[in-house]
Amino acid sequence: MIKATNEERNIAAFWQQFKRQAT
């Protein structure tokens, strides 16, 4: 299992919020 880096987690959270607002 590959551990997600802090940056990757930040980007994932950013996209989740972005998609939420876009909807």
C-alpha positions in Angstrom: 0.0 0.0 0.0 1.4 3.4 -1.0 1.2 6.1 1.7 -0.2 9.3 0.4 2.1 12.2 1.0 0.9 15.3 2.9 0.7 17.2 -0.4 -1.4 14.4 -2.0 -3.8 14.5 0.9 -4.1 18.3 0.7 -4.8 18.1 -3.1 -7.4 15.4 -2.5 -9.2 17.4 0.2 -9.0 20.5 -2.1 -10.6 18.7 -5.0 -13.3 17.2 -2.8 -14.3 20.7 -1.6 -14.0 22.0 -5.1 -16.4 19.4 -6.5 -18.8 19.9 -3.6 -19.0 23.7 -4.3 -19.2 23.1 -8.1 -22.2 20.9 -7.7 
